[in-house]
Amino acid sequence: MSPRKSDSREKMLRSTTALLREYGASATSIDRVLAHSGAPRGSVYHHFPGGRTQLIEEAVVLAGDFMAGVIESAVQADDPAAAINEFFTVWRDRLAESAFRRGCPIVAVAVETNDEAPHLARTAGAVFAGWQEAFAALFRRHGLPEERSRRLAALVVAAEEGAVVMGRAQQSTEPIEAVAAEIHDLLVHALSGRPQAES
């Protein structure tokens, strides 16, 4: 099989994702993507006629799809609490391996105001919604009612994203480990049908 003539498009998307993780959306410029990827400048508008906005949007979708694949693999487990543990473990390891420099590219886009391209936030929101639906489906399969499944799924995603942000800020895996342990206990109780203690 002969090598592809150019993988500039894929390189630029991978670089955009990496830059979003580490520097956020505002700092992810075309020049920075080109420097990081080594792609020729002329390839930008050939592959991404919508420019920087299209590049970031496609990178968000790509990163979201990758994590959705991780989630889909995890939720095949017979034990839903174990599946959620795996989700948190993936993020904990990513944080530690990057020396707490790399966060979630989806949240990097979601938290920034972008009046010129408001659809970027909607794209990020759709990624989060997809993750939530996968977890909600897992909980439904294990006997939880629809509304409770959706609430728990939202909690899992929100807790993971918040813990990643805290971990980066505190340069520690402790926030994500603490959140993962608490979510685990919550799920064990919910799935066993035992009532939650009132606060």
C-alpha positions in Angstrom: 0.0 0.0 0.0 1.5 3.3 -1.0 1.7 6.1 1.6 -0.8 8.9 1.5 0.4 11.9 -0.3 -0.6 14.2 2.5 -2.0 13.8 6.0 -2.0 17.5 6.6 -5.7 17.6 7.5 -5.3 14.9 10.2 -2.2 16.5 11.5 -3.9 19.9 11.8 -6.9 18.3 13.6 -4.6 16.4 16.0 -2.6 19.6 16.7 -5.7 21.7 17.2 -7.0 19.2 19.8 -3.7 19.1 21.6 -3.5 22.9 21.7 -7.1 23.2 22.9 -6.3 20.8 25.7 -3.3 22.8 26.8 -3.9 26.4 25.9 -7.6 26.8 25.4 -9.6 28.1 22.4 -8.4 31.7 22.3 -4.8 30.8 22.1 -5.4 28.2 19.4 -4.6 30.2 16.3 -3.9 29.1 12.7 -0.3 30.0 13.1 0.1 28.0 16.2 -1.6 25.0 14.7 0.7 25.2 11.6 3.8 25.4 13.8 2.6 22.5 16.0 1.6 20.3 13.1 4.2 21.2 10.5 1.5 21.4 7.9 2.0 23.7 5.0 0.2 27.1 5.2 -1.5 26.6 1.9 -3.3 23.5 3.2 -5.3 25.4 5.8 -8.0 26.8 3.6 -7.8 23.8 1.2 -8.9 21.5 4.0 -10.7 24.0 6.2 -12.4 26.6 4.0 -14.1 27.9 7.1 -10.7 28.7 8.6 -10.0 28.6 12.3 -13.6 28.2 13.4 -14.1 25.1 11.2 -10.8 23.7 12.4 -11.7 24.1 16.1 -15.2 22.8 15.5 -14.0 19.7 13.8 -11.3 19.1 16.4 -14.0 19.3 19.1 -16.1 16.7 17.3 -13.1 14.5 16.8 -12.1 14.7 20.5 -15.7 14.1 21.5 -16.0 11.1 19.3 -12.8 9.6 20.7 -14.0 9.9 24.3 -17.4 8.6 23.2 -15.6 5.5 22.0 -13.8 5.2 25.4 -17.2 5.5 27.1 -18.9 3.0 24.8 -16.2 0.5 25.6 -16.4 1.1 29.4 -20.2 0.8 29.5 -20.1 -2.7 28.1 -19.0 -3.8 31.5 -21.5 -5.8 33.6 -20.8 -3.5 36.6 -21.9 0.1 35.8 -19.9 1.4 38.8 -16.8 -0.2 37.3 -17.5 1.5 34.0 -17.7 4.9 35.7 -14.5 4.2 37.6 -12.8 3.5 34.2 -14.0 6.8 32.8 -12.5 8.7 35.7 -9.3 6.6 35.6 -8.8 7.6 31.9 -9.0 11.3 32.9 -6.8 10.9 36.0 -4.1 9.2 33.9 -4.3 11.9 31.2 -3.8 14.6 33.8 -0.9 12.9 35.5 0.9 11.9 32.2 0.7 15.5 31.0 2.1 16.9 34.2 -1.4 18.6 34.7 -1.0 20.7 31.5 -3.7 19.1 29.4 -7.4 19.3 30.2 -10.5 18.6 28.2 -10.7 20.3 24.7 -14.4 20.3 24.9 -14.6 22.3 28.0 -11.9 24.6 26.7 -14.3 25.6 23.9 -17.5 25.6 26.0 -16.2 28.1 28.6 -15.1 30.8 26.2 -17.5 33.4 24.8 -17.3 33.5 21.1 -19.8 35.9 19.7 -18.5 35.4 16.1 -19.0 31.7 16.2 -21.7 30.8 18.8 -22.1 27.4 17.2 -18.8 26.3 18.8 -20.5 26.3 22.2 -23.4 24.4 20.7 -21.0 21.8 19.3 -19.4 21.4 22.7 -22.8 21.0 24.3 -23.8 18.3 21.8 -20.6 16.4 22.7 -21.4 16.5 26.4 -25.0 15.5 25.6 -23.7 12.4 23.7 -21.6 11.4 26.7 -24.5 11.9 29.1 -26.8 9.8 26.9 -24.3 6.9 26.8 -24.1 6.9 30.6 -27.9 7.3 31.0 -28.4 4.3 28.8 -26.0 2.3 31.0 -28.0 3.2 34.1 -31.3 2.4 32.5 -30.0 -1.0 31.5 -29.3 -1.7 35.1 -32.7 -0.8 36.3 -32.7 2.8 37.1 -35.7 4.9 35.9 -35.3 7.3 33.0 -35.2 10.6 35.0 -32.8 9.3 37.6 -30.5 7.8 34.9 -30.4 11.2 33.1 -29.6 13.1 36.3 -26.9 10.7 37.3 -25.4 10.8 33.8 -25.3 14.6 34.0 -23.7 14.4 37.4 -21.0 12.1 36.2 -20.0 14.3 33.2 -20.2 17.5 35.2 -18.2 16.0 38.1 -15.5 14.7 35.8 -15.1 18.0 34.0 -15.0 20.0 37.3 -12.5 17.6 38.8 -10.2 17.9 35.7 -10.2 21.7 36.0 -9.5 21.4 39.7 -6.7 18.9 39.2 -5.0 21.2 36.7 -5.3 24.2 39.0 -4.1 22.2 42.0 -1.5 20.2 40.1 -2.9 17.0 41.7 -4.9 13.9 41.0 -6.6 14.2 44.4 -9.7 16.1 43.1 -10.5 13.5 40.5 -9.8 10.6 42.8 -12.1 12.1 45.5 -14.9 12.8 43.0 -14.5 9.3 41.5 -14.8 7.7 44.9 -17.8 9.7 45.9 -19.6 9.0 42.5 -18.7 5.3 43.0 -20.4 5.2 46.4 -23.4 7.1 45.1 -23.9 4.6 42.2 -23.5 1.6 44.4 -26.3 2.9 46.7 -28.5 3.9 43.7 -28.1 0.6 41.9 -28.7 -1.4 45.0 -31.9 0.4 45.6 -30.9 1.7 49.0 -32.2 5.2 49.8 -29.7 8.1 50.0 -29.0 9.7 53.3 -30.5 13.2 53.7 -28.0 16.0 54.0 
